[in-house]
């Protein structure tokens, strides 16, 4: 049987090679120029939704080959940074060469048609992507990538928030830790390489505090600036040098891994551009950017430089909380080969951010905090159109990033005398007493290092009359952190004897944390099948990843069927996985300081603090990957007037990361002591023992989320009579989210009944259901002769509800006095042996709901005026009508005010 299989495989490979070398090609050639007749070097020209293409030479000429079996018609696209993209449909004839020329106009408000809304498109990445081109990005007047992504269906257009981290969640109404997992599983990909947050360890000990997001370093008044174990902070990504953004919320190509909930694919400017200076102002925020693209020569290619600066104060009257960002970027692109078949882009970026609070003179605690980050990255992307049988094209991506992060906060504490210890290993010893009034600080110093590389080879071949484009690739990702880690002064503790188990902080060096190396291989085939004389586009692939030394398989398939020239049916199904972060795998040791004797007098010579320190080293290195599966189906209709699409999706996420409580018993002797004047008490161990429970948290794969929903988008061309276009985006999302395993409940230590058979209980967790229904209606009045656009955005919040269905009050399992776990049969849950566990947790059966009791709108205005395609003035207003409805939250007895205060901003952009 094995021999027959081997012979069959050899025959198939031989046939495949025959088809590879027998392919006939057709040359597509031409010129690309601007409206003045000047050549546009390095313009990208290629066949839409394929890998066939090239870059124009110095004189604007281009030439590339396509297989003769590619189809009867293809769409050739020419694009250049700062220019309007042009598409031309050409007929594939029997000739060996086809000529097509392009004239590209400058992006300007004086053009008859201007793209002002994101488009839903079928791309090489997904059949349901949202694409923002440069003109759409400029209309947003964004301070960061976060502001642009608020235009996605279901998202709220809110005032720019620069005082706290900005994360993106896709297709989910889940909240809390489930939302954190969604953001963590959303990949941010810049110029072909992902920006990884896996090496970020700016968090206090997860095992101690029981939260995968840690306890933030900033004061409670302003929230946290740390974002370990979460998504990428979108505040850090400016948009002035971005050419396009593609958002994949459905099934992505198998070339993209280490994600569960989608991807944001960012392409930055590369090529000749004018000098451009942007200035933005909004209340207490100011931003400046400068960029330019230089054409060097045929050998040296093009050079792009960019600089940006942002300063934002929470309240200029106080000047207590602020956020600052500075960025520098250099991008060098070279082209080689007679037909510019080889393209290489080298990027060097440096950025620094500072998120801080000053001392509030009205606050007597001297609270102060800051989060600073300095990041350097070196990336390279290479594309080589070899156009041979063994390789149609070869691409290589590489990115290396090094960061220096510091989180610091301090607070003056005023308490009674405290007993402390600095012991770093397990054992019983004597501690000491300190005054209860002191300045306590926490300092976390991280140096995250990330590296990524991907190589991909693409070949084309025919089976019968079907053209296949087969891509095969290998990716590697590396994460490490070489920072000093968590730094504390143990003699001045912040959270003293925290939780059940008297947990305290000790220094923890990140240099001891093992490195993380994940890799994946993938293969993907793209082809068109004729079905009832209509093309069925298929993209099918398989990805295999090794994440944390565990195997994960991710098959994905996307199809798009052209029912007629106006109507297209899309369907996709795929699986994906996300690796855990270093902070989740290696949170650091837990120190339990158990007081045995605490004798304090005003005479230091008579004081005694006998304490037992138990050191626990939680090791979550076995942590598996979070996994998801997505199914989506949609209809897309396009004609000369409207473009509309409706999609249904179901996304299931399993094995999400969560911190769950666990307990270990420590049995220690009961100590007695005698007192003598002027001397330290004498102590000794008695014959009695006492059990001390130590509760800490472990990171486990425990969270589950089921998301399903409908997305509707509709946009019209500009109606000439009123010079206005309209668009509608509506999204309905329903998410059911819960913790899959039962939860250990531990009462206060003095309430623990050690004499019972069942000492601690396990209980099924509750289930939360989030439901959102929101629509966004946009009108854009565009007058080319005035180079003017007036846009009005109207939002309607139809439904926003989160309901928690309480967990059972009856335990499903228990721990005995030796902390051995036993399952409780359903028939015995009412047994008197467990009645004390039911009583201790009665309130868990409550059901609560957070729901806005009425439908409400919000409106925003933006106006853009351009002068001679050189100067652009923009104005925008959030909540322009100052509509802020409110309602009384009966559960919390608080007044909830909806919509934000109106804010107004302006932008001036100058080109030369």
N, C-alpha and C positions, 0 to 999 in steps of 0.2 A: 504494500500500500504506500509506504514512504517513497519507494523508488518510482512508482507511477506518478505520485504527486510532484516529485522532483523533476521528472521528464516533462510533465504538463507545464510546470512553471518555466522551464527552459524554453519550451516552444512559445509560450506567451511572450516571454522577454524577447525572443528572436523576432516574432511578428511585430512587436512594439517598436523594435529598432528599425525594422524595414519601413514601417510607417513614418518614423521620425526622419529618416534620411530621404524619403521619397516626397516630402512635402514641396509643393509649388508655392512660391511667394509672389506677391504683387507689391511694387514700390509706390509709396505715397510720398510726393514731394511738393515743394512750393516755397512761398516766401511769407514772412510776417512783417508788417509795417504798421506805423502809426498813421494818423490822419494827415500828417504832413509829408508822408512818403518816406520817412526815415525808417531804417531797419530797426527791428527789435531783437537784439541778440539775447540768447539764452531763454527765449520764450518756450514754454512747455507746449508741445503739440502731441496729441495721441488720440487713439480710438476710445470713445467713452465706455466706461465700465470694463476695460480690459487693461492688460499690462503692455500693450503695443504702443510705442511712442518714442519720442526723442526730445532734444532741446535744440532750438534754432542756433545756427552759427553766428559769428560776428556780423556777417552781412545780412542776417535775417533768414537765410535759406535753411531748409530742413529736408530730411529724407529718412524714411524708415520703412521697414517691410512688414507686411501682414500676410498670413496664410491665405491662399486663394479660396480656401473653404470657409473663410470667416463668415460668409453670408452674402446675401444679395445687396444689402445696404448696410452702411455703417455711419455712425456720427463721429466726425472728427472735431476735436475741441482744441482751441488755442487759448492759452491763458498766460497772463504776465502780471507781475505785481503792480498794483496801481492802475491796471487797465480793465476794461470791461471784457469778460470772457465771451468768446464767439464760438458758436457751434454750427457746423455745416454737415448736412446729410449728403453722402456721395454714394453712387452706385458702383458696385464692384463689377467691372467689365472683364472681358477676356484678355485685355491688354496687359502687358507686363508692368506698366507704369501709369499712375493717375496723378494729375496735377490739381492742386487746390491752394488758393492764396487767401490770406487773412489780413484785414485791416482792423486794428484794435483802437478803440477810443479811450481817452482818459476817463476814469471814474469821476463823474461830475453831476451835480444837480441840474445842469442844463441839458442833460440827455433826456430824450422823450420818455424812456422807461428807466426807472431806478428801483432796484431791489431793496425793500425796506423791511421785509419779514423773512424769517427763516423758512426754508423750503424742506418738505419731506421728499427724500430722493432714494432711489435705488443706487447704491454705490458698490465699490469693490469690497467694502467692509460689511455692509448689511443691506437688507432690502427695505428697511424702515427708518433710515437715518434722518436726523434733522441737521441741516447744513446752514451755517451762518457765514455769508461771505463778507468781504471787507466793508462794503457799503452798509450792510445791516449792523455790523459792529460799531461803525461810526455813529449811526443814528442813536445808539443806546447811551452814548456819552458815559462810558463805563470807567470806574476806577480800578476794576479788577475783573477777572474772568467770571467771578460770581455774579456780577451785575448783568452780564450777557445771558447767562444760563437761566435767569429769572423769566425769560421769554418762552421757556419750554412749556408745553401744555400741562396744566395743573399747578404750575408754580405761581407764586404771588410776586407781583411787581412792588417791591418795598424800597424804602429809603436805603441807600448804601450803608452797610454796617461795617465799619472798620475798627470797632472797638472790641470785637470778639472774633474768633476763628469762623470762617465761612466754609461750610461743607455742602456737598451735593448728594442728594438721594434721588434715586430714579424708580419710578413706578411702584411707590409704596406709601401707605398711610400709617405705617407703624411708627411708634414713638420709643423713646428711651434707648435702652441698649440695642434693641432691634434696629433702630434708625442708625445708630453708630456702626453696626455691622454692615448696613446697606452702604453707607458712605465709605467704609473701609474697603468694601468690595467693588467700588466704582473706580476704574483705572483712569488716570490722567496721563495721556500720552502726548509728548511734545516732540515734534520732528521725528517720529517713528520710534522713540524710546520712552518707556514709562518712567514717571517720577514716583519712586517708591517711598513709602512711609514705614516700611518694615523695620528699619534700623533706628527709628525714633524711639528713645526710651525716656523722654521727659515726663516722667510720671512717678509719683510716690508709690510705695510698695502695694501692688495689687493684693497680695496675700494678706496684708494687714488690714487694708481699708475695704476690701471686698467689692471693687469696681474696676472693670477693665479700662475705664477712662481715667482712673486715678482720682485723686483729690487735687483740684486745680491750685496753681501757685498764686494766682491773684486773689484779691480780697473778695469776699462774698458779694459786695456791692457791685462789682464790675465783672464777676464771673472769672473764667479761666482763659489763659492764653495758650495753654498746652494742648496739643492735639495728638499725643501718642495713642496708638491703637484705634485711630480714627482715620477719616479720609484726609486727603491733602488739603491744607488750608488755602483756599482759592484767593485769599487776599494777596498772597505772595506772587501771583501771576498777573502782570500788567498786560494790557491788550493792544497797546499802541503799535507794537511790532508784529501783530498777528494778522495773517492774511485770510485764514479760514478756520472754522471750528465745526467739527462733525460730532454729533452726539448719537451714540448707539445705545439705545435703551432696550433693544431686543436681542436678537441672536447675532453675535459678531463673527467675523472670520476666525478660523482656528489659529491664525497667526498670533492672535492676542490671547495671552494666558494670565494667570494670577489675578482673576477677577470673578465676581459672581453676579454683579448687578448692572453691568454696562461699562461703557468707556466714553471718554471725551478725548477726541483726537484733534490736536492743535497743530496747525502748520504755520510757521512764521515766515515773514518776508525774506525772500532771497532773490536778488536781482537789482537792476538799476531803478532807483527812485529819486525823487526830488528831496531836497532838505525839507523836513517837516517839524514844526514846533507846535506842540499842543499845550494849552494851559486850561485847567479846569478848576472851578471854584464852587464850593457848596458849603454855606454856613461856616463851620470851623475846619473845613477840609480844603487843602490846595494841592494840586498835582501838576507837574511839569514833565514833559518828555521831548526828546529830540532824537530823530533818526534820519539816516541817509543811506542810499544804496549807490555804490560806485561801480562803474564798469572799468576794469583795468585794461586788459587786452586779451587777445585770444589765448595766450599762454597762462596768464594769471587769473582770468575769469572775472568774478564780481566780488565785491566786499560790502557787507552791510554792517553798520554800527548803530547802536541804540543806547539811550540813556533815559532813566526815569527817576523821578523823586516825588514822594508823597508825604504829606504831613497832615495828621488829623487829630483834633482834640475832642474829647467827649463833651466838654462844656468849656468854651473859652473864658467864661467868667470865673471858673475855678482853677483851670489849668492843672488838674490833678491826674487825669487819665489821658494818655495820648498813644498814638500809633504812628510809626515812621517807617518808610520803605525807600531804599535806594537800590537801583539796579543798573548794571552795565553789561552790554552784550556785543559780541563780535562774531560775524558769520562770514566765512570765506568759501566761495563756491568756484570750483575749477571744472572745465570741460575739456575732454581729450577725445581724439579719434577724428577720422575724416568726416564723420557724420555726427560728431558730438555724442558718440555712443556711450562714453564714459563720463559720469558726473559724480563729483565728490564734494560734500559740504562739511566743513569743520566749524564747530560752534564752541565758543568760550563764553561763559556767563559767570558773573559774580553779583551777588545780591546780599543785602543786609537789612534786617528788620529789627525794630525795637518797640515792644509793647510794654508799657510801664505805667505805674501809678506813683504819684508823689505823696508825701506825707500830708494828710488833711489836718490843717491847724485846729479844726473843730473836733477832731477825733483824738482822744487822750491815749490811744493804744500805740501811737507812732507806727501805724500800719503802712507798709510800703512794699511794692513788688515790681518786678520787671521780668520780661522774657525777651532775650535777644537771640538772634540767629544770624550767622554769617555762612553763606553757602557758595561754594565754587563747583562748577561743573564743566566737564570737557566731553563733547559728544561729536560723533562722526557718522555720517550716513553716505553710503556709496551705492550707486546704481550703474550697472554695466550691461548695456544691451549687446550681448555677444552675438545673437542671431545665428546660432549654430544649432545643429540637431540635438546635441547634448545639453544645450543651455540656450534658451531664448533670452533670458536675462538673469543676472545675478545681483543680489542686494546684500549689503552688510550694514548693520547698525551697531553702534557702540556708544555707551554713555558711562562716565565715571563722575561721581559727585562726592564731595567731602564737605561736611558741615561742622560748625562749632556752635553749640547751643548752650545757653545758660538760663536757668529758671531760679529766681530768688524771691523770697518773701520774708518779712519779719513782722513781729507783733509783740507788743509789750504785754506781759501777763501779770496779773495781780491775784495771787492765790495764797493759800496757807502754806506752811512749810511742807516740802516734799521730800520723799525718800527716793533716791535714784541709785543706779549702778551703771558702770560702763563695761561690764563683763561681756566678752565676745565669744565665750564657749560655754557649753553645758556644765553646770555644777552649782553647789551651794557655797555661798561666800557672804562676806559682810559688805554692805553698801554704805552710803552716807546720806546725810540730810543737807538740803540746800534751802536758802530763803525762797519763798514762793513768789517773790516779785523780781522779774528779770526780763530782759529782751531776748526773745527766742527767734531763731532764724532757720530757714531751710534753703539749701542750695543744691541744685541738680546741674551737673556739667556733663554734657554729652558731646561726643564727636562721631556722628553717624557717617558711615561710609557705605555707598551703594555702587554697584557696577552691574551693567546689563550689556548683553551682546546677543545679536541674532543674525544668522546667515540664512539666506533663502535662495534657492535655485528654481527657476521656472522653465518648463519645457512645454512645447506644444506638439500634439500628434493627432492623428485621425483614426477613428474606428468607423469603418464604412464611410458615411458622409458627415460624420459628427466630428467637429473640431473640439479637442480637449486642451485646456490650459491647466497644467498640473504644477502645483507649487509644493516644494518640500523644504522644510526648514528645521533649524536647531536653535534653541534659545537657552541662555544661561543667565542667572541672576545671583548676585552675591550681596550679602548684608552683614555689616559688623558695626560695633560701636566701641571706640577706644577712649571714651571720656573718663573723667575722674569719678563720675557717678553721683550717688546721693550722699551729700555731706551734711552732717548734723553735729551740733554740740550736745552730746548725750547728757551733759550736766545741766542743760537748760532745755528740757523736752517741750515740744509743742503740744502733742496729744499724749497725756500721761496715763499709763496703764489702760490702753484703749481696748474696749470691748471685753468679751468673755475670754479670759486668759491673760489679762494684764500685758497687752502687747505694747512694745516700745520700739523706737527707731534706733538704728545703728548705721554707721557709714557702710556704703556698698559700692564697690568699684565696678564700673561697666567693663573694665579691661579684662575681667575674669569671665565675661560672657562668651560662649562659643560663637563662632561665625555661622552664618546660614548660607547654604549653597543649594539652589533649586535649579533644575533644568528640565527642558521639555523638547519633544520632537513632534512634528506635525506634517500632515500631507493633506492637500486640498485640491479638488478637481472642479473646474468650472467648464460647463458645456451647455449648448442649446439643443433641445430635442424638438423636432417637429411633431406637434400634436394637433390633429385636424387642421393641418396646414398653418398652424400658428406656433410661434416659438415659445417653448417652455425653458426658461433659464434656470439652471440648477447649479448651486454651489454646495458641494458636499465634502466634508473633511473629518479627520480624526486627529485629536491632540492627545498626547501621552505626556504626563508630567510626573516628575519625582519631586515631591514637596515634603520636607522634613523626613526624608528617607522612606516616604510612603508613595505608592503609585496611585495616580488618578487618571481616569480616562474621560475624555470630553468629545463625544461625537456631536457634530452639528451639521444641519442641512437647511438650506434656504432655497425656496423656489419662487419664481415669478412668471406668471403665465399671461400672455397678452391676448385677452379675449377679443379685442378689436383695437383699432388705432387709438381709441380714447380710454378704454377700460382695461385695467390690469388687476389680476388677482395674485396676492402674495401670501406665502405661508412659510413658517420657519419653526424649527425645533432644535434645541441645543442644550448641552450641559456644560458646566464650567466649575472651577474650583479656585479658592483663595487660600494662600498659605498664611499661617499665624505670624505675628510679629515677634521680634526678639523680646520685647517687654512682656508679652503674653507667655512666652516659653520660659523665660528666666527672670521672674519678678524679684528675686533676691531672698535672703534668709528672713525668717520671722523670729523675733526675740520675745519670749515670754518671761517676765520678771515676777515671780510668785513670792509675795511677802510671807515670811514665816514668823518673824518677830519684828515688831515696829515699836520701839520704846524711845520716846523723845522727851527730853527735859531742856531747860534753858542752859544747862551745863554741857558743852560738847563732849566732855570726858565721860559723861554718863549715858550718852546716846548709843543706841544699838539698832541697826537695821540688818536683820538676817534675811537673805533673799536667795531663792533658787532661780537660776536662769536656765531656761530650756531653749535650745537653738534648734529650730526646724528649718530644713532646707527643701521647700517645695520645688519639685522638678517637673515642669510641664513639658519636658522635651518630647514626650510621646504625643503631644497635641496634634490631632489630625487637621485636615483642611476643611474649611467651610465649603459647602457645595450647593449648587443651584441648578434648576432646570427651567427652561422657558419655552413656552409655546405661544405663537402669535399668528394671527390670520388677519388679512386686510384687503380692502378694495380701494383702488386709486383711480380716480377719473380726471382726465385732463382734456380740455379743449381750448379754443382761442379766447374764451372768456373767463372760465373758472378752473381752479385746481382744487380738488377735494379728496380726502382720504379718511377712511374709518378703519380702525384696528381694534381687535379684541386680543387681550393677552392674559396668560396665566403663568405666573412665576412662583416657583416653590423653592424656598431656601431651607436647607437643613444643616445641622452641625455648626450653627453659629456660635461665636465665642462669647462665653459668659463666665463670671466668677461665681462659684457656688461654695457654700459653707461646708466645712468638714471639721471634725473634732478628734483629738487624741487625748487619752488620759495620762496623767502623770501622778504616780503614787509616791508620796513623800512622808517622812516621819513627822509626827506632831512634836514640836519643840516646846520645852518649858525653860524658865530662867529664874534667877534670883537676883535681887538688887542690893547693892551696897553703896553707901554715900561716897561720892567723889570717884567712883569707879564704873567702868563699863560692866553691865550685867553679865553674869555667868550663865551660859545656856547649855542645854544637852537635849539629845533626842530621846523621846519616850518610847514605850513599846507600841504605841498606837500609830496608825497610818491614816492618811487622808488622801482622797482622790481629788485632783484638781483638773477640771476639763479645760483644754486649750482649744479655742475655736479660731480657725483661720480660713482663708479662701484659696481655692484652686481654680485655675482656668480650665474649663472643659468645653467640649463641643455639645452644647445643650440647647441652643435656641432654634426655633422653627418659625417660619413665616410663610403664609400663603397669600399671595397677592393676585388679584384679578381685576380687570378694568377695561374700559373702553376709551379710546382717544379719537376725537373727531377734529379734523382741520379743514378749513375752507378759505380760499383766497380768490380774489377776482383781479383781473387786469384793470388798469386804470380806465374808468369810464370818462371818455373825453369831454362829454357835455358838462360834467361837474369837476373834471380833473382830479377825481378821487378814486382810490381803490379801497377795498374792504377785506378784512380777514376775521376769521372766527376760529378759536381754539377752545375745545371743551374736553375735559378729562374727568372720568369717574373712576375712582379707585376704592377698593374694599380690601382691607388687609386683616387677616386673622393671625395673631402672633402670641406665642407662648413659650415657656420653658418646657422641654420635653421630659426631663426627669423630675422625680419628686424632690422636694426641698426639706432639708433638715432644719427643724425649729429648735432653738435652745433658749430656754427661759433664763431669767436672772439666776445667778449662782445660788442665792439663798432660797430659791424656789425649787431647785432640783431635788427630786425625791429618789435618792440613791437606794432606798429600801424596797423600791418597787421592781417588779420583773421588767417592765418597760420604763426606761428612764427618759429617753428622747424619742420623738416621733418624726416620721417622714410623711409629708403631705403633698398631694397633687397640687400643682400650681394652677392659678387661675388662667383664664383665656381672655385676651383683649381683642376687641374688634374696632378698627378704625375705618371710617367711611368719609370720603371727600368727594364733592361734586363742585366743580368750578369752571367757569367759562370766561374767556377773554375776547373782547370785541375791539377791533382796531380800525380806525379810519385814517387814511393818509392822503392829504390833498397836496398834489405835486404840480407846481406851475413852472415848467422849464424856462420860459422867458424871463422869469424873475429868479430862477435858481433857488426856489423856495419850497420847503416841505413843512406842512403843519400836520402833526399827528396827535390823535386823541385815543387814549387807551382806556377802555371801560372794563372793569372786572365785576363779576357777579359771583358771590359765594352762596351757592344754593344749599350746601350741606357740609358740615364740619363736625363730626361726632366721633368720640372715642368712648367705648363702653368696656368696662372691666367686669367680667363674670367671675364672681368670687370662687376661690378654691374650696374644696371640701374641708369641713372641720374635723373629719374623721381621719386618723392616721392610716396609711397603707402599709407601713412597716415601722419597726422600732429598733432602738439600740438598747441592749441591756447594760448592767453596771460594768461589764467588761468591754463595753462598746462593740459587741458583736451584733450584726444586723440580722433581723428575722422579719419575714413577710407576715402580715396579718391577713388571714383569709377574709373575704368579704362577709362571710356568715358570722364572723366574730368581731366585727368592728364595734358592736354595741356591748361587748363583753365588759364586765365591771373591771377587769384587769387593766383596761385602757381608758377608763372614764376620766382619769385625771389628765390624760393627754387631750381629750376632747375639750374639757373645760378651759385648759390653758390657751386655747387658740380659737375661741368662739368667734371672734371678730373677723376671721378670715372668710367667712361665708357671705360677707356683704357684697352687694353689687353696686357699683358706682358708674356714673356716666358724666361725661363732659360734652355738652352739646350747645351750640349756638342756637337759640330758640327762634331765629327768624332769618330771612334772606336779606342780604345787604350788598350794596355795590361800593366801588371805589373808582376814582377817575384820575388820570394822569395826562399831562400835556407836554409835548416837545415840539419845538420850532427850530428849524435850521435854515439859515440863509447863506448863500455862497456868492462871493464877488470875484468874477473873472477867473474862476477855478484856482484862485490863489489864497483867498482868505475865506474862512468859514466861521460864522457865528452860530452858536447853538444855545438854546435855553430850554430847560425842562423843569417841570413842577410835579412833585409827587403829592397825591391827595389834593389836587388843585382846588377842589370845592370845599375843603376842610370839613368833610363829612365824617363824623366819628360817633356812630351809634354805640349804645351801651346796654348792658343788662345785668341783673343781679344774679350772681352765682349762689344759689341756695346752699349748695353743699359746703362751700368754703365761706359763705356769708361775706362775699366781696363783690365789688363793682368791677365788671369787665368792660373795658373800653376798646372798641374795635377800630381798625385802621390806625395809622400813625399820624403824628402831627404833620402838617404840610411843610415841605422843604423845597427850596428853589436852588437851582444850580445853573451855571453858565460855562461855556467853553469857547475858546478862541483857537483856531487852527490856522497856521500860516505855512504856505509852501513856496519854495523858490528854487 
